[in-house]
């Protein structure tokens, strides 16, 4: 006997009782039963849900243009899609982010939710599919194999632009610190050994430049995913679509999303090829690797604070130990390091999933989607967190920076043009064995006066190219 809180829906396997309050239907319910994998529904990625609704809206408008979908049904579907895109019913997108079937469960979840929202708009009960059907109407002229990758590309594009903006926030933080630390002389290091002088501002400027480069690489990758296969249907032949459908749907989808989308010139190739996702994943890995390197540097520069380098101070955000009083750890750079490790692992997953595609379809796009969305979202959060909770509050230990420069053997490199390589080598050796500063030894030996040294060792002289004079 049917409970009042249930409705019966039918698929090729038979009947199932669906919760009466659910906007999803029997196909989604089967997926819930079949894929209890991560416990994470696709609604955790609102950009994907919104992208699915955008695709369904564009398809309905294209089919209406072609006389294949009535005005009443079209307007009901468009109204439902607009609701979803504004955030309504996202909690009914419930299938697991990792699923078999190349994303079919995700596509059917979208078809059913949109159909039932449309039915409600028409004054009908949920499940009254004789009036408006998830497959016959919402999915008209479509297949999972063109809907899902198209939605994935739109969602990823939105995420990339959000990540680019977050990277811009972090880059601006580093740029401000580069100006603030512009006159703070310090020792540069190669292979963790003293090298030659630079300014702390130059060091922080480098962090900003690296982020700017990667912003540009991400924008380039975003262009690659603007080519879609909507209209390909099952394998790219466009079976069950009107000859003009693909171009019309693409035009409507561009208008809805604000993204300049294009239809692939070869839909069979586009349906099986996930190379643009591999390219994007590689760029995300590049961002992660360089961001993690930056965080490694921040941790090294702030190490100590007395028994390490101690050149900068990271803002304290929490107690660092349950046993060591007063200890403060670099927890913000550490969490960004861990995001980077995850992104690198996600890239491996995307690579394997892309390689495993067979013949006319890649069945593993759900794990590609899950991996890309995690990478984009976590990198974005990491950039914003690093900027606000770490970089903005960094201060320089100026006295220590200067003391390290003055006591470093590396300073002798700057004297090469004035006292010659042989004298410089001898002074470096003596400084290492005696513990005396390079400056002191140079003056004691009469090679340069203190006034000459003071002139040579100015930050502007030590940290940029300049015209050289003969050593004599």
C-alpha positions in Angstrom: 0.0 0.0 0.0 1.3 3.4 -1.0 2.2 5.7 1.9 0.8 9.3 1.6 4.4 10.5 1.7 5.3 8.6 -1.4 4.5 8.4 -5.1 5.2 5.5 -7.5 7.4 6.1 -10.5 8.4 3.6 -13.2 11.5 2.9 -15.2 12.8 0.0 -17.3 13.6 -2.0 -14.1 10.1 -1.6 -12.6 8.4 0.5 -10.0 9.8 2.4 -7.1 8.3 4.5 -4.3 9.7 8.0 -4.5 9.3 10.5 -1.6 6.3 12.7 -2.5 8.3 15.7 -1.5 11.2 15.0 -3.8 11.7 16.9 -7.0 13.9 14.1 -8.3 12.4 10.8 -9.5 13.0 7.1 -10.1 16.2 7.4 -12.0 17.8 9.5 -9.3 16.5 7.2 -6.6 18.2 4.2 -8.3 21.4 6.2 -8.4 21.1 6.9 -4.7 20.8 3.2 -4.1 23.6 2.2 -6.5 26.3 4.8 -5.6 26.8 5.2 -1.9 30.4 6.2 -2.5 31.5 9.5 -1.1 28.4 10.8 0.7 28.8 14.0 -1.3 25.9 14.9 -3.5 26.5 16.8 -6.7 24.8 19.8 -5.0 28.2 20.4 -3.2 29.2 21.9 -6.6 26.6 24.6 -7.2 28.4 25.7 -10.4 27.7 22.3 -11.9 24.0 22.4 -10.9 23.6 25.9 -12.4 25.4 24.8 -15.5 23.1 21.8 -15.9 20.1 24.1 -15.6 21.7 26.4 -18.2 22.1 23.6 -20.7 18.5 22.4 -20.2 17.2 26.0 -20.7 19.3 26.5 -23.8 18.1 23.2 -25.2 14.4 24.0 -24.5 14.8 27.4 -26.3 16.5 25.8 -29.3 13.8 23.1 -29.6 11.1 25.8 -29.4 12.8 27.8 -32.1 12.7 24.7 -34.3 9.0 24.1 -33.5 9.8 20.9 -31.6 8.6 22.0 -28.1 5.4 23.9 -27.4 5.3 27.4 -26.0 3.7 26.2 -22.8 6.3 23.5 -22.1 9.2 25.7 -23.1 8.1 28.5 -20.7 7.6 26.0 -17.9 11.1 24.5 -18.4 12.7 27.9 -18.7 11.0 29.0 -15.5 12.2 25.8 -13.7 15.8 26.3 -15.0 15.8 29.9 -13.9 14.7 28.8 -10.4 17.5 26.3 -10.2 20.1 28.9 -11.5 18.9 31.2 -8.7 19.6 28.5 -6.1 16.2 26.8 -5.8 16.0 23.0 -5.3 19.7 22.5 -5.2 19.2 20.1 -2.3 17.3 17.8 -4.6 20.5 17.2 -6.8 21.4 14.3 -4.6 23.3 11.7 -6.7 26.9 11.0 -5.6 29.7 13.0 -7.2 31.4 9.7 -8.1 29.1 7.4 -10.1 29.2 4.9 -13.0 27.4 5.6 -16.2 29.4 8.5 -17.6 27.2 11.0 -15.8 23.8 9.6 -16.8 22.6 9.7 -13.2 23.6 13.4 -12.9 21.8 14.2 -16.2 18.6 12.3 -15.1 18.7 14.0 -11.7 18.7 17.3 -13.6 15.9 16.2 -16.0 13.7 15.0 -13.1 14.1 18.0 -10.8 13.5 20.5 -13.7 10.5 18.5 -15.0 8.9 18.5 -11.5 9.6 22.2 -11.0 8.0 22.8 -14.4 5.0 20.7 -13.5 4.6 22.6 -10.3 4.7 25.8 -12.3 1.9 24.4 -14.6 -0.2 23.6 -11.5 0.4 19.9 -11.7 1.6 17.3 -9.2 5.1 16.1 -9.1 5.4 12.9 -11.1 2.6 13.8 -13.6 5.0 13.1 -16.5 2.1 12.7 -19.0 1.9 16.5 -18.9 5.7 17.2 -19.1 8.3 14.4 -19.2 11.9 14.4 -18.0 13.1 12.5 -21.0 10.7 13.4 -23.8 10.7 17.2 -23.0 13.4 18.3 -20.7 16.0 16.0 -22.4 14.6 16.6 -25.9 17.4 16.4 -28.5 20.0 15.6 -25.8 22.1 12.8 -24.4 24.1 12.6 -21.2 27.1 12.4 -23.5 26.7 16.0 -24.7 24.9 17.5 -21.8 27.3 16.4 -19.1 30.6 17.5 -20.6 29.0 20.7 -21.7 27.8 21.4 -18.2 31.2 20.4 -16.8 32.9 22.9 -19.1 30.6 25.7 -18.1 30.9 25.0 -14.4 34.7 24.7 -14.7 34.9 28.0 -16.6 33.0 29.8 -13.9 35.3 28.2 -11.2 38.4 29.1 -13.1 37.4 32.8 -13.3 36.7 32.7 -9.5 40.1 31.2 -8.9 41.8 33.8 -11.1 40.1 36.5 -9.1 41.3 34.9 -5.8 44.8 34.7 -7.2 44.6 38.4 -8.0 43.8 39.1 -4.3 46.8 37.1 -3.2 49.0 38.7 -5.8 48.0 42.2 -4.7 48.9 41.2 -1.1 52.4 40.2 -2.2 52.7 43.4 -4.3 51.9 45.5 -1.3 54.5 43.7 0.8 57.0 44.1 -2.0 56.6 47.9 -1.8 56.7 47.8 2.0 59.9 45.8 2.1 61.5 47.5 -0.9 64.5 48.9 1.0 65.1 45.9 3.4 68.4 44.4 2.4 68.9 40.7 3.0 70.9 37.8 1.7 69.6 35.8 -1.2 70.3 32.1 -1.0 70.9 29.3 -3.5 70.8 25.6 -2.4 70.1 27.0 1.1 73.5 28.6 1.2 74.3 32.4 1.3 74.5 33.7 -2.3 74.3 37.5 -2.9 72.3 40.4 -1.5 68.8 41.3 -2.5 65.9 43.1 -0.9 63.0 41.5 0.8 60.8 43.5 -1.5 62.4 41.8 -4.5 61.7 38.4 -2.9 58.0 39.2 -2.3 57.7 40.7 -5.8 58.8 37.4 -7.2 55.9 35.7 -5.4 53.5 38.2 -7.0 55.0 37.7 -10.5 54.6 33.9 -10.3 50.9 34.3 -9.4 50.4 36.7 -12.3 52.0 34.3 -14.8 49.7 31.5 -13.6 46.7 33.7 -13.9 47.4 34.1 -17.6 48.0 30.4 -18.0 44.6 29.7 -16.4 42.9 32.2 -18.7 44.4 30.3 -21.7 43.2 27.0 -20.4 39.7 28.5 -19.9 39.6 29.4 -23.6 40.1 25.7 -24.5 37.0 24.6 -22.6 34.8 27.1 -24.4 34.4 24.6 -27.2 31.4 22.3 -26.5 29.8 19.3 -28.0 26.1 20.1 -27.2 24.1 18.6 -30.1 26.4 15.6 -30.4 23.9 13.4 -28.6 25.1 9.9 -28.1 28.4 9.7 -29.9 28.7 12.9 -32.0 26.6 12.1 -35.0 23.7 14.3 -33.7 21.1 11.5 -34.0 17.6 12.6 -33.0 18.4 16.3 -33.4 17.4 18.9 -36.0 20.3 20.0 -38.3 20.2 23.5 -36.8 19.8 22.5 -33.2 23.5 22.4 -32.2 24.2 26.0 -33.3 20.9 27.3 -31.9 21.5 25.6 -28.5 25.1 26.9 -28.4 23.9 30.5 -29.1 21.3 30.3 -26.4 23.7 28.8 -24.0 26.3 31.6 -24.6 23.6 34.2 -23.9 22.4 32.5 -20.7 25.9 31.9 -19.3 27.7 35.0 -20.6 30.5 32.7 -21.9 31.6 32.9 -25.5 31.0 29.2 -26.3 31.5 27.6 -29.7 30.3 24.3 -31.1 33.1 21.9 -31.9 33.7 21.4 -35.7 33.9 17.6 -35.1 31.3 16.5 -32.6 32.5 12.8 -32.7 36.0 13.8 -31.7 34.7 16.3 -29.1 32.5 13.6 -27.5 35.3 11.2 -26.8 38.2 13.7 -26.3 38.8 15.1 -22.8 42.1 16.7 -23.6 41.0 20.2 -22.6 40.4 18.8 -19.1 43.8 17.3 -19.0 45.3 20.6 -20.1 43.4 22.5 -17.4 44.3 20.0 -14.7 48.0 20.4 -15.7 47.7 24.2 -15.3 46.0 23.7 -11.9 48.9 21.5 -10.9 51.3 24.2 -12.0 49.5 26.8 -9.9 49.6 24.4 -6.9 53.3 23.6 -7.3 54.4 27.2 -7.5 52.0 28.3 -4.7 53.3 25.5 -2.5 56.9 26.6 -3.2 56.0 30.1 -2.1 54.6 28.7 1.1 57.7 26.7 1.7 59.7 29.9 1.4 57.4 31.7 3.8 57.9 28.9 6.3 61.7 29.0 5.9 62.0 32.7 6.1 59.9 32.8 9.3 61.5 29.7 10.9 62.7 30.0 14.4 61.8 32.5 15.5 65.3 32.6 17.2 66.8 29.3 16.2 65.9 29.5 12.5 66.2 32.2 9.8 63.7 34.5 11.5 63.8 37.1 8.7 60.1 37.7 8.7 57.2 37.2 11.1 54.0 35.5 10.1 50.9 36.7 12.0 50.0 34.3 14.8 46.6 32.9 14.3 46.5 30.1 16.9 48.5 28.4 19.6 51.0 25.9 18.0 51.3 23.2 20.6 49.5 21.3 23.3 52.7 20.8 25.2 55.1 23.6 24.3 53.9 27.0 25.7 54.3 30.0 23.5 54.9 28.0 20.3 53.3 29.4 17.2 53.3 27.4 13.9 53.0 28.5 10.3 49.6 26.9 10.0 48.3 28.9 7.1 51.2 28.1 4.7 50.9 24.5 5.9 47.3 24.2 4.9 48.0 25.7 1.5 50.9 23.1 1.1 48.3 20.4 1.7 45.9 21.8 -0.8 48.8 21.7 -3.3 49.4 18.0 -2.5 45.8 17.3 -3.2 45.8 19.1 -6.5 48.8 17.2 -7.6 47.0 14.0 -6.8 43.9 15.1 -8.5 45.9 15.7 -11.7 47.1 12.1 -11.6 43.4 11.0 -11.3 42.4 13.2 -14.2 45.3 11.8 -16.3 44.3 8.2 -15.6 40.6 8.9 -16.2 41.4 10.6 -19.5 43.6 7.7 -20.6 41.0 5.1 -19.8 38.5 6.4 -22.3 37.4 3.9 -24.9 36.2 4.4 -28.4 33.4 7.0 -28.8 33.0 8.0 -25.1 35.0 8.6 -21.9 32.9 7.0 -19.2 35.0 8.5 -16.4 34.1 12.1 -16.6 32.4 12.1 -13.2 35.8 11.6 -11.5 37.4 14.1 -13.8 34.7 16.6 -12.7 35.1 15.8 -9.0 38.8 16.2 -9.3 38.8 19.5 -11.2 36.1 21.0 -9.0 38.0 20.1 -5.8 41.2 21.5 -7.2 39.6 24.8 -8.3 37.6 25.3 -5.2 40.4 24.5 -2.7 43.0 26.5 -4.6 40.6 29.5 -4.5 40.0 29.1 -0.8 43.7 28.6 -0.2 44.6 31.8 -2.0 42.1 33.9 -0.1 43.1 32.4 3.2 46.8 32.9 2.6 46.2 36.5 1.6 44.0 37.5 4.5 45.3 35.4 7.4 49.0 35.4 6.5 50.5 37.6 3.8 48.7 40.8 4.8 50.1 40.6 8.3 53.7 39.6 7.6 56.3 41.9 9.1 60.1 42.1 8.5 62.8 41.6 11.2 64.9 44.4 9.8 67.7 44.3 12.3 68.2 40.6 11.8 68.1 41.0 8.0 70.9 43.6 8.1 73.0 41.6 10.6 72.8 38.5 8.4 74.0 40.6 5.4 76.8 42.2 7.3 78.0 38.8 8.7 77.5 36.8 5.5 80.5 35.6 3.5 78.2 36.0 0.5 78.8 39.7 0.6 82.2 39.2 -0.8 80.8 38.6 -4.2 79.8 42.2 -4.4 83.5 43.2 -3.8 84.8 41.1 -6.7 84.9 44.1 -9.1 86.7 46.2 -6.6 89.3 43.9 -5.0 89.5 41.1 -7.5 88.5 37.4 -7.4 91.7 36.2 -5.7 91.5 38.7 -2.9 87.8 37.9 -2.5 88.5 34.2 -2.2 91.1 34.8 0.5 88.8 37.0 2.4 85.9 34.6 2.2 88.2 31.8 3.5 89.5 33.9 6.4 86.0 35.1 7.3 84.8 31.5 7.6 87.7 30.3 9.7 88.0 33.4 11.9 84.4 34.4 12.4 85.2 38.0 11.5 83.0 39.9 9.1 84.0 40.4 5.5 83.8 44.1 5.9 86.2 44.1 8.9 88.8 42.0 7.1 88.7 44.1 4.0 89.3 47.3 6.0 92.0 45.6 8.2 93.9 44.6 5.1 93.6 48.1 3.6 91.9 46.8 0.5 89.1 49.4 0.8 88.3 52.2 3.2 85.2 52.1 5.4 83.7 54.9 3.3 84.3 53.0 0.1 82.7 49.9 1.7 79.6 51.9 2.9 79.2 53.2 -0.7 79.5 49.7 -2.3 77.2 48.0 0.2 74.2 50.3 -0.3 71.0 48.4 -1.2 70.8 50.1 -4.6 74.3 49.1 -5.4 73.9 45.5 -4.3 70.6 44.5 -5.8 70.6 45.7 -9.4 72.9 46.0 -12.4 75.2 49.0 -12.5 78.1 50.3 -14.4 81.4 48.8 -13.2 84.7 50.4 -12.8 88.1 48.7 -13.2 89.5 47.0 -10.1 92.8 48.7 -11.0 
